[in-house]
Amino acid sequence: MPLGPILRAMQHNRVRFALIIFEIAITLAIVTNCVNMIRTQYTGMIKPSGFDDDNILWVSNQPFAREFQDQAYVDNIVRADIRALQAIPGVKSAAATGFLPWQGGGSSGTFKADGYNDKFQAQIYATTRGIFDTLGVRIAQGRGFVENDTPVDVNTPTKVTVISRKLAQKLWGDANPIGRVITGNNNAQRTVIGVIDDFYNPYSWNIGDYVLFTPGRAWGPFGSSYLVRVEPDATKSVAALLEPRLIQVHPGRTFRTGTVLQVKDNFFSGGRLVIRAMSGVIALLIFVTAVGILGITSLAVAERTRQIGTRRALGATKSDILKHFLAENWIVTTIGLALGVIATYGLNILLLSQFADAKMPWYIVVIGMVLIWINGLVATIPPALRAATVSPAIATRSV
C-alpha cells in the first residue's frame, strides 16, 4: 500500500496525531511499570518462608508484677512458660524468641566474617534451642542449639550461631561454613555451628534471606514472646489454651496471641491494595487509549467522507479503504510505542531511585507493546469498516 496519502493525511492533522502518539507512549510507560509492580508484589506473596506457617502461633506477654524486675526470676518463668506451652495437647514444639515471621521487619545488625572482605547486613535473633523444630525448618549442615550453648551470665555474648543457607552461600560460596567465625559490631565473635535449609523473612535492605540465630535471652523485665508449632487442625484448640496456661504459670502480666497466618495476611494487605490499584490503572489507561484511537479514527472518517467516495469512484475497493486506516493506525501506534519504550525505562529508573521495585524485564515491555498495538488495531476496526462502506456516489454530491 502507498504510504504517501497516509503520511500527507497525518501531516494535515499533526496536532491530533501527536496527541494520540503521546497518549500511546504514556500508556505503555505506565502500564508496563504497573505490571512490573504487580509482578514484584505477587512474587513476594508467593515466596515461601521455609517455615510451617500454617501451624505456628505466637504469644507475647508484658509483665506488671514487681518480681519480674529480677532477671533470674524471669529466666525461671520463661522456662516454666515453655514447659506449660509444650504440655498443651496438640503442641509439637515451643520456643522463646524475638523472631516473628512475616512481620516485615525485626532485628538486624552489621557483621564481618572470616574469608569475606566486606561488612554485611543480616537479621539476628536470640532464641531458645527449640526454635528450629518450632519453625519447622531442617538443619542442613552441622547442628542446632543445645542447652550449654546459652551463656550463664546474661552479659556474656553468645559464642555460637546457626545461619541460613543463603547467608552461608553469600559469605563463603560452596565452601563448608561450619567452624567459620562471624564478628558483630560489638566485637562479639560467633562460630557457625549449623546451617538451616530455608529461611525468608521480608526485611528492608534486601536481607530477607540472611539470618543469624543465636542461643540467648530474648526476654527481660519488658516481657517475653513465644512461637508455638501445633499439629495440623489444632490451631483453634491450642490458641484457646495459650493464655490460660501461661496465667497459671504467673498471672502478673498481660497477653497477646495470634497466628503467623494473620501476621502474614496483615503484612501483604498493602501489597494486595497495590495490586488492585495498579490493575485499575491499567484497565483505565487501556480503555482511555482505545477510546482516543476510536475517536481520532472516527473523526478522520467523518472529515474524509468525500475523499473516500472519490477514491472509491476511482477504483479503490473496500479492502483498500480498510487497509488505509489500519496502516495509518499502525504508523501512529508504532511511533507511540517507540517513544513509549524510552519513557518506560525512564520511569522505571525513577522508581528504582525512590522505591525498592524491581528492574523492568524486557519481556514485559515486549508484551505491553504487542497488547497496546492490538488494542489500537481493534479500536480502529469499527470506524475503518464504516469508511469502507462509503459509496462512490458520495463524491458526486454537492455540499
Contacts in CASP RR format, 6 or more apart in sequence:
PFRMAT RR
TARGET T0000
AUTHOR 0000-0000-0000
METHOD contacts of the structure
MODEL  1
MPLGPILRAMQHNRVRFALIIFEIAITLAIVTNCVNMIRTQYTGMIKPSG
FDDDNILWVSNQPFAREFQDQAYVDNIVRADIRALQAIPGVKSAAATGFL
PWQGGGSSGTFKADGYNDKFQAQIYATTRGIFDTLGVRIAQGRGFVENDT
PVDVNTPTKVTVISRKLAQKLWGDANPIGRVITGNNNAQRTVIGVIDDFY
NPYSWNIGDYVLFTPGRAWGPFGSSYLVRVEPDATKSVAALLEPRLIQVH
PGRTFRTGTVLQVKDNFFSGGRLVIRAMSGVIALLIFVTAVGILGITSLA
VAERTRQIGTRRALGATKSDILKHFLAENWIVTTIGLALGVIATYGLNIL
LLSQFADAKMPWYIVVIGMVLIWINGLVATIPPALRAATVSPAIATRSV
1 320 0 8 1.000
1 323 0 8 1.000
1 324 0 8 1.000
1 327 0 8 1.000
3 327 0 8 1.000
3 331 0 8 1.000
5 324 0 8 1.000
6 324 0 8 1.000
6 327 0 8 1.000
6 328 0 8 1.000
6 331 0 8 1.000
7 331 0 8 1.000
9 300 0 8 1.000
9 304 0 8 1.000
9 328 0 8 1.000
10 17 0 8 1.000
10 328 0 8 1.000
10 331 0 8 1.000
10 332 0 8 1.000
13 300 0 8 1.000
16 296 0 8 1.000
16 299 0 8 1.000
17 296 0 8 1.000
17 332 0 8 1.000
20 292 0 8 1.000
20 293 0 8 1.000
20 296 0 8 1.000
20 332 0 8 1.000
21 332 0 8 1.000
21 335 0 8 1.000
21 336 0 8 1.000
21 339 0 8 1.000
22 336 0 8 1.000
22 339 0 8 1.000
23 288 0 8 1.000
23 289 0 8 1.000
23 292 0 8 1.000
24 289 0 8 1.000
24 332 0 8 1.000
24 333 0 8 1.000
24 336 0 8 1.000
24 337 0 8 1.000
24 339 0 8 1.000
24 340 0 8 1.000
24 372 0 8 1.000
25 336 0 8 1.000
25 337 0 8 1.000
25 339 0 8 1.000
25 340 0 8 1.000
25 342 0 8 1.000
25 343 0 8 1.000
26 285 0 8 1.000
26 340 0 8 1.000
26 343 0 8 1.000
27 285 0 8 1.000
27 286 0 8 1.000
27 288 0 8 1.000
27 289 0 8 1.000
27 372 0 8 1.000
28 336 0 8 1.000
28 337 0 8 1.000
28 340 0 8 1.000
28 341 0 8 1.000
28 343 0 8 1.000
28 344 0 8 1.000
28 365 0 8 1.000
28 368 0 8 1.000
28 369 0 8 1.000
28 372 0 8 1.000
29 340 0 8 1.000
29 343 0 8 1.000
29 344 0 8 1.000
29 346 0 8 1.000
29 347 0 8 1.000
30 281 0 8 1.000
30 285 0 8 1.000
30 347 0 8 1.000
31 281 0 8 1.000
31 282 0 8 1.000
31 285 0 8 1.000
31 286 0 8 1.000
31 368 0 8 1.000
31 372 0 8 1.000
32 344 0 8 1.000
32 360 0 8 1.000
32 364 0 8 1.000
32 365 0 8 1.000
32 368 0 8 1.000
33 344 0 8 1.000
33 347 0 8 1.000
33 348 0 8 1.000
33 351 0 8 1.000
33 360 0 8 1.000
34 278 0 8 1.000
34 279 0 8 1.000
34 281 0 8 1.000
34 282 0 8 1.000
35 278 0 8 1.000
35 282 0 8 1.000
35 364 0 8 1.000
35 368 0 8 1.000
36 348 0 8 1.000
36 357 0 8 1.000
36 358 0 8 1.000
36 360 0 8 1.000
36 361 0 8 1.000
36 364 0 8 1.000
37 274 0 8 1.000
37 278 0 8 1.000
37 351 0 8 1.000
37 357 0 8 1.000
38 274 0 8 1.000
38 275 0 8 1.000
38 278 0 8 1.000
38 279 0 8 1.000
39 358 0 8 1.000
39 364 0 8 1.000
40 357 0 8 1.000
40 358 0 8 1.000
41 271 0 8 1.000
41 272 0 8 1.000
41 274 0 8 1.000
41 275 0 8 1.000
42 275 0 8 1.000
44 202 0 8 1.000
45 268 0 8 1.000
45 271 0 8 1.000
47 200 0 8 1.000
48 198 0 8 1.000
48 200 0 8 1.000
49 101 0 8 1.000
49 102 0 8 1.000
49 198 0 8 1.000
49 199 0 8 1.000
49 200 0 8 1.000
49 201 0 8 1.000
50 135 0 8 1.000
50 136 0 8 1.000
50 137 0 8 1.000
50 197 0 8 1.000
50 198 0 8 1.000
50 199 0 8 1.000
50 200 0 8 1.000
51 101 0 8 1.000
51 135 0 8 1.000
51 136 0 8 1.000
51 137 0 8 1.000
51 260 0 8 1.000
52 135 0 8 1.000
52 136 0 8 1.000
52 229 0 8 1.000
53 101 0 8 1.000
53 102 0 8 1.000
53 260 0 8 1.000
53 261 0 8 1.000
53 264 0 8 1.000
54 232 0 8 1.000
54 261 0 8 1.000
55 92 0 8 1.000
55 229 0 8 1.000
55 230 0 8 1.000
55 231 0 8 1.000
55 232 0 8 1.000
55 234 0 8 1.000
55 235 0 8 1.000
56 101 0 8 1.000
56 134 0 8 1.000
56 135 0 8 1.000
56 227 0 8 1.000
56 228 0 8 1.000
56 229 0 8 1.000
56 230 0 8 1.000
56 259 0 8 1.000
56 260 0 8 1.000
57 227 0 8 1.000
57 228 0 8 1.000
57 229 0 8 1.000
57 230 0 8 1.000
57 235 0 8 1.000
57 238 0 8 1.000
57 239 0 8 1.000
57 242 0 8 1.000
57 257 0 8 1.000
57 258 0 8 1.000
57 259 0 8 1.000
57 260 0 8 1.000
58 100 0 8 1.000
58 225 0 8 1.000
58 226 0 8 1.000
58 227 0 8 1.000
58 228 0 8 1.000
58 257 0 8 1.000
58 258 0 8 1.000
58 259 0 8 1.000
58 260 0 8 1.000
58 263 0 8 1.000
59 85 0 8 1.000
59 225 0 8 1.000
59 226 0 8 1.000
59 228 0 8 1.000
59 242 0 8 1.000
59 243 0 8 1.000
59 246 0 8 1.000
59 255 0 8 1.000
59 256 0 8 1.000
59 257 0 8 1.000
59 258 0 8 1.000
60 223 0 8 1.000
60 224 0 8 1.000
60 225 0 8 1.000
60 226 0 8 1.000
60 255 0 8 1.000
60 256 0 8 1.000
60 257 0 8 1.000
61 223 0 8 1.000
61 224 0 8 1.000
61 225 0 8 1.000
61 246 0 8 1.000
61 253 0 8 1.000
61 254 0 8 1.000
61 255 0 8 1.000
61 256 0 8 1.000
62 222 0 8 1.000
62 223 0 8 1.000
62 253 0 8 1.000
62 254 0 8 1.000
63 221 0 8 1.000
63 223 0 8 1.000
63 250 0 8 1.000
63 252 0 8 1.000
63 253 0 8 1.000
64 252 0 8 1.000
64 253 0 8 1.000
64 254 0 8 1.000
65 250 0 8 1.000
65 252 0 8 1.000
65 253 0 8 1.000
67 73 0 8 1.000
68 74 0 8 1.000
68 77 0 8 1.000
68 220 0 8 1.000
68 221 0 8 1.000
68 223 0 8 1.000
68 252 0 8 1.000
68 253 0 8 1.000
69 221 0 8 1.000
71 154 0 8 1.000
71 217 0 8 1.000
71 220 0 8 1.000
71 221 0 8 1.000
74 219 0 8 1.000
74 220 0 8 1.000
74 221 0 8 1.000
74 223 0 8 1.000
74 224 0 8 1.000
75 217 0 8 1.000
77 224 0 8 1.000
77 249 0 8 1.000
77 250 0 8 1.000
78 96 0 8 1.000
78 128 0 8 1.000
78 219 0 8 1.000
78 224 0 8 1.000
80 249 0 8 1.000
80 250 0 8 1.000
81 96 0 8 1.000
81 224 0 8 1.000
81 226 0 8 1.000
81 246 0 8 1.000
81 249 0 8 1.000
82 94 0 8 1.000
82 95 0 8 1.000
82 96 0 8 1.000
82 128 0 8 1.000
82 226 0 8 1.000
84 245 0 8 1.000
84 246 0 8 1.000
84 248 0 8 1.000
84 249 0 8 1.000
85 91 0 8 1.000
85 94 0 8 1.000
85 226 0 8 1.000
85 228 0 8 1.000
85 242 0 8 1.000
85 245 0 8 1.000
85 246 0 8 1.000
86 93 0 8 1.000
86 94 0 8 1.000
87 245 0 8 1.000
88 228 0 8 1.000
88 238 0 8 1.000
88 241 0 8 1.000
88 242 0 8 1.000
88 245 0 8 1.000
89 234 0 8 1.000
89 237 0 8 1.000
89 238 0 8 1.000
90 230 0 8 1.000
90 231 0 8 1.000
90 234 0 8 1.000
90 237 0 8 1.000
90 238 0 8 1.000
91 228 0 8 1.000
91 229 0 8 1.000
91 230 0 8 1.000
91 231 0 8 1.000
91 234 0 8 1.000
91 238 0 8 1.000
92 133 0 8 1.000
92 134 0 8 1.000
92 229 0 8 1.000
92 230 0 8 1.000
92 231 0 8 1.000
93 130 0 8 1.000
93 133 0 8 1.000
93 134 0 8 1.000
93 228 0 8 1.000
93 229 0 8 1.000
94 130 0 8 1.000
94 134 0 8 1.000
94 226 0 8 1.000
94 227 0 8 1.000
94 228 0 8 1.000
94 229 0 8 1.000
95 127 0 8 1.000
95 128 0 8 1.000
95 129 0 8 1.000
95 130 0 8 1.000
95 131 0 8 1.000
95 133 0 8 1.000
95 134 0 8 1.000
95 226 0 8 1.000
95 227 0 8 1.000
96 127 0 8 1.000
96 128 0 8 1.000
96 218 0 8 1.000
96 219 0 8 1.000
96 224 0 8 1.000
96 225 0 8 1.000
96 226 0 8 1.000
97 125 0 8 1.000
97 126 0 8 1.000
97 127 0 8 1.000
97 128 0 8 1.000
97 131 0 8 1.000
97 218 0 8 1.000
97 225 0 8 1.000
97 226 0 8 1.000
97 227 0 8 1.000
98 107 0 8 1.000
98 125 0 8 1.000
98 126 0 8 1.000
98 127 0 8 1.000
98 218 0 8 1.000
98 225 0 8 1.000
99 106 0 8 1.000
99 107 0 8 1.000
99 125 0 8 1.000
99 127 0 8 1.000
99 131 0 8 1.000
99 201 0 8 1.000
99 213 0 8 1.000
99 218 0 8 1.000
99 227 0 8 1.000
100 106 0 8 1.000
100 225 0 8 1.000
100 227 0 8 1.000
100 260 0 8 1.000
100 263 0 8 1.000
101 135 0 8 1.000
101 201 0 8 1.000
101 260 0 8 1.000
101 263 0 8 1.000
101 264 0 8 1.000
102 201 0 8 1.000
102 202 0 8 1.000
102 260 0 8 1.000
102 263 0 8 1.000
102 264 0 8 1.000
102 267 0 8 1.000
103 201 0 8 1.000
103 263 0 8 1.000
103 267 0 8 1.000
104 201 0 8 1.000
104 202 0 8 1.000
104 203 0 8 1.000
104 267 0 8 1.000
105 201 0 8 1.000
105 202 0 8 1.000
105 203 0 8 1.000
105 204 0 8 1.000
106 123 0 8 1.000
106 125 0 8 1.000
106 201 0 8 1.000
106 203 0 8 1.000
107 123 0 8 1.000
107 124 0 8 1.000
107 125 0 8 1.000
108 121 0 8 1.000
108 122 0 8 1.000
108 123 0 8 1.000
108 124 0 8 1.000
108 203 0 8 1.000
108 205 0 8 1.000
108 207 0 8 1.000
109 121 0 8 1.000
109 122 0 8 1.000
109 123 0 8 1.000
109 124 0 8 1.000
109 184 0 8 1.000
109 185 0 8 1.000
110 119 0 8 1.000
110 120 0 8 1.000
110 121 0 8 1.000
110 184 0 8 1.000
110 185 0 8 1.000
111 119 0 8 1.000
111 120 0 8 1.000
111 121 0 8 1.000
111 122 0 8 1.000
111 182 0 8 1.000
111 183 0 8 1.000
111 184 0 8 1.000
111 185 0 8 1.000
111 212 0 8 1.000
112 119 0 8 1.000
112 120 0 8 1.000
112 182 0 8 1.000
112 183 0 8 1.000
112 184 0 8 1.000
113 120 0 8 1.000
113 171 0 8 1.000
113 172 0 8 1.000
113 180 0 8 1.000
113 181 0 8 1.000
113 182 0 8 1.000
113 183 0 8 1.000
114 180 0 8 1.000
114 181 0 8 1.000
114 182 0 8 1.000
115 171 0 8 1.000
115 172 0 8 1.000
115 180 0 8 1.000
116 171 0 8 1.000
116 172 0 8 1.000
120 170 0 8 1.000
120 171 0 8 1.000
120 210 0 8 1.000
121 205 0 8 1.000
121 207 0 8 1.000
121 210 0 8 1.000
122 163 0 8 1.000
122 167 0 8 1.000
122 207 0 8 1.000
122 210 0 8 1.000
122 211 0 8 1.000
122 212 0 8 1.000
123 201 0 8 1.000
123 203 0 8 1.000
123 207 0 8 1.000
123 208 0 8 1.000
123 210 0 8 1.000
123 211 0 8 1.000
123 212 0 8 1.000
124 211 0 8 1.000
124 212 0 8 1.000
124 213 0 8 1.000
124 214 0 8 1.000
125 211 0 8 1.000
125 212 0 8 1.000
125 213 0 8 1.000
125 214 0 8 1.000
125 218 0 8 1.000
126 158 0 8 1.000
126 213 0 8 1.000
126 214 0 8 1.000
126 215 0 8 1.000
126 216 0 8 1.000
126 217 0 8 1.000
126 218 0 8 1.000
127 145 0 8 1.000
127 213 0 8 1.000
127 214 0 8 1.000
127 215 0 8 1.000
127 216 0 8 1.000
127 218 0 8 1.000
128 145 0 8 1.000
128 150 0 8 1.000
128 215 0 8 1.000
128 216 0 8 1.000
129 144 0 8 1.000
129 145 0 8 1.000
129 146 0 8 1.000
129 147 0 8 1.000
129 149 0 8 1.000
129 150 0 8 1.000
129 215 0 8 1.000
130 145 0 8 1.000
131 145 0 8 1.000
131 213 0 8 1.000
131 227 0 8 1.000
132 138 0 8 1.000
132 139 0 8 1.000
132 144 0 8 1.000
132 162 0 8 1.000
132 196 0 8 1.000
132 213 0 8 1.000
133 229 0 8 1.000
134 227 0 8 1.000
134 228 0 8 1.000
134 229 0 8 1.000
135 227 0 8 1.000
135 229 0 8 1.000
136 229 0 8 1.000
137 196 0 8 1.000
137 197 0 8 1.000
137 198 0 8 1.000
137 199 0 8 1.000
138 196 0 8 1.000
138 197 0 8 1.000
138 198 0 8 1.000
139 162 0 8 1.000
139 194 0 8 1.000
139 195 0 8 1.000
139 196 0 8 1.000
139 197 0 8 1.000
140 165 0 8 1.000
140 194 0 8 1.000
140 195 0 8 1.000
140 196 0 8 1.000
140 197 0 8 1.000
141 168 0 8 1.000
141 176 0 8 1.000
141 177 0 8 1.000
141 178 0 8 1.000
141 194 0 8 1.000
141 195 0 8 1.000
142 178 0 8 1.000
142 193 0 8 1.000
142 194 0 8 1.000
142 195 0 8 1.000
143 193 0 8 1.000
143 194 0 8 1.000
144 162 0 8 1.000
144 193 0 8 1.000
144 194 0 8 1.000
145 160 0 8 1.000
145 162 0 8 1.000
145 213 0 8 1.000
145 215 0 8 1.000
149 158 0 8 1.000
149 159 0 8 1.000
149 160 0 8 1.000
149 193 0 8 1.000
149 215 0 8 1.000
150 158 0 8 1.000
150 215 0 8 1.000
150 216 0 8 1.000
150 217 0 8 1.000
151 157 0 8 1.000
151 158 0 8 1.000
151 159 0 8 1.000
151 216 0 8 1.000
154 217 0 8 1.000
157 186 0 8 1.000
157 188 0 8 1.000
157 190 0 8 1.000
158 188 0 8 1.000
158 190 0 8 1.000
158 214 0 8 1.000
158 215 0 8 1.000
158 216 0 8 1.000
159 189 0 8 1.000
159 190 0 8 1.000
159 191 0 8 1.000
160 190 0 8 1.000
160 191 0 8 1.000
160 192 0 8 1.000
160 193 0 8 1.000
160 214 0 8 1.000
160 215 0 8 1.000
161 182 0 8 1.000
161 190 0 8 1.000
161 191 0 8 1.000
161 192 0 8 1.000
161 193 0 8 1.000
161 194 0 8 1.000
161 212 0 8 1.000
161 213 0 8 1.000
161 214 0 8 1.000
162 192 0 8 1.000
162 193 0 8 1.000
162 194 0 8 1.000
162 195 0 8 1.000
162 196 0 8 1.000
162 212 0 8 1.000
162 213 0 8 1.000
163 177 0 8 1.000
163 182 0 8 1.000
163 192 0 8 1.000
163 194 0 8 1.000
163 195 0 8 1.000
163 196 0 8 1.000
163 210 0 8 1.000
163 211 0 8 1.000
163 212 0 8 1.000
163 213 0 8 1.000
164 195 0 8 1.000
164 196 0 8 1.000
164 198 0 8 1.000
164 199 0 8 1.000
164 209 0 8 1.000
164 210 0 8 1.000
164 211 0 8 1.000
165 195 0 8 1.000
165 196 0 8 1.000
165 197 0 8 1.000
165 198 0 8 1.000
165 199 0 8 1.000
166 199 0 8 1.000
166 209 0 8 1.000
166 210 0 8 1.000
167 209 0 8 1.000
167 210 0 8 1.000
167 211 0 8 1.000
167 212 0 8 1.000
168 177 0 8 1.000
168 192 0 8 1.000
168 195 0 8 1.000
170 210 0 8 1.000
171 177 0 8 1.000
171 180 0 8 1.000
172 180 0 8 1.000
177 192 0 8 1.000
177 194 0 8 1.000
177 195 0 8 1.000
178 192 0 8 1.000
178 193 0 8 1.000
178 194 0 8 1.000
178 195 0 8 1.000
179 191 0 8 1.000
179 192 0 8 1.000
179 193 0 8 1.000
180 191 0 8 1.000
180 192 0 8 1.000
181 189 0 8 1.000
181 190 0 8 1.000
181 191 0 8 1.000
181 192 0 8 1.000
182 189 0 8 1.000
182 190 0 8 1.000
182 191 0 8 1.000
182 192 0 8 1.000
182 212 0 8 1.000
183 189 0 8 1.000
183 190 0 8 1.000
184 190 0 8 1.000
190 212 0 8 1.000
190 214 0 8 1.000
196 213 0 8 1.000
199 208 0 8 1.000
199 209 0 8 1.000
199 211 0 8 1.000
200 208 0 8 1.000
200 209 0 8 1.000
201 208 0 8 1.000
201 211 0 8 1.000
202 208 0 8 1.000
202 267 0 8 1.000
204 356 0 8 1.000
206 356 0 8 1.000
218 224 0 8 1.000
218 225 0 8 1.000
219 225 0 8 1.000
223 253 0 8 1.000
227 260 0 8 1.000
228 238 0 8 1.000
228 242 0 8 1.000
230 238 0 8 1.000
235 259 0 8 1.000
239 257 0 8 1.000
239 258 0 8 1.000
239 259 0 8 1.000
242 255 0 8 1.000
242 257 0 8 1.000
243 255 0 8 1.000
243 257 0 8 1.000
246 253 0 8 1.000
246 255 0 8 1.000
247 255 0 8 1.000
286 371 0 8 1.000
286 372 0 8 1.000
286 375 0 8 1.000
289 372 0 8 1.000
289 375 0 8 1.000
289 376 0 8 1.000
289 379 0 8 1.000
290 375 0 8 1.000
290 376 0 8 1.000
290 378 0 8 1.000
290 379 0 8 1.000
291 379 0 8 1.000
292 379 0 8 1.000
293 329 0 8 1.000
293 332 0 8 1.000
293 333 0 8 1.000
293 375 0 8 1.000
293 376 0 8 1.000
293 379 0 8 1.000
293 380 0 8 1.000
294 379 0 8 1.000
294 380 0 8 1.000
294 382 0 8 1.000
294 383 0 8 1.000
295 383 0 8 1.000
297 325 0 8 1.000
297 328 0 8 1.000
297 329 0 8 1.000
297 379 0 8 1.000
297 380 0 8 1.000
297 383 0 8 1.000
297 384 0 8 1.000
298 382 0 8 1.000
298 383 0 8 1.000
298 386 0 8 1.000
300 325 0 8 1.000
300 328 0 8 1.000
300 383 0 8 1.000
301 308 0 8 1.000
301 325 0 8 1.000
301 383 0 8 1.000
301 384 0 8 1.000
301 386 0 8 1.000
301 387 0 8 1.000
304 387 0 8 1.000
305 390 0 8 1.000
305 394 0 8 1.000
306 394 0 8 1.000
306 395 0 8 1.000
306 397 0 8 1.000
308 321 0 8 1.000
308 387 0 8 1.000
308 390 0 8 1.000
308 394 0 8 1.000
309 390 0 8 1.000
309 391 0 8 1.000
309 392 0 8 1.000
309 393 0 8 1.000
309 394 0 8 1.000
309 395 0 8 1.000
310 395 0 8 1.000
311 320 0 8 1.000
311 321 0 8 1.000
312 321 0 8 1.000
312 390 0 8 1.000
312 391 0 8 1.000
312 392 0 8 1.000
312 394 0 8 1.000
312 395 0 8 1.000
313 392 0 8 1.000
313 393 0 8 1.000
313 395 0 8 1.000
313 396 0 8 1.000
315 392 0 8 1.000
318 388 0 8 1.000
318 389 0 8 1.000
319 388 0 8 1.000
321 384 0 8 1.000
321 387 0 8 1.000
321 388 0 8 1.000
321 390 0 8 1.000
322 384 0 8 1.000
322 385 0 8 1.000
322 387 0 8 1.000
322 388 0 8 1.000
324 387 0 8 1.000
325 380 0 8 1.000
325 383 0 8 1.000
325 384 0 8 1.000
325 387 0 8 1.000
326 377 0 8 1.000
326 380 0 8 1.000
326 381 0 8 1.000
326 384 0 8 1.000
328 380 0 8 1.000
329 376 0 8 1.000
329 377 0 8 1.000
329 379 0 8 1.000
329 380 0 8 1.000
329 384 0 8 1.000
330 373 0 8 1.000
330 377 0 8 1.000
333 372 0 8 1.000
333 373 0 8 1.000
333 376 0 8 1.000
333 377 0 8 1.000
334 373 0 8 1.000
337 369 0 8 1.000
337 372 0 8 1.000
337 373 0 8 1.000
341 365 0 8 1.000
341 369 0 8 1.000
344 360 0 8 1.000
344 365 0 8 1.000
345 360 0 8 1.000
345 365 0 8 1.000
348 357 0 8 1.000
348 359 0 8 1.000
348 360 0 8 1.000
351 357 0 8 1.000
352 359 0 8 1.000
END
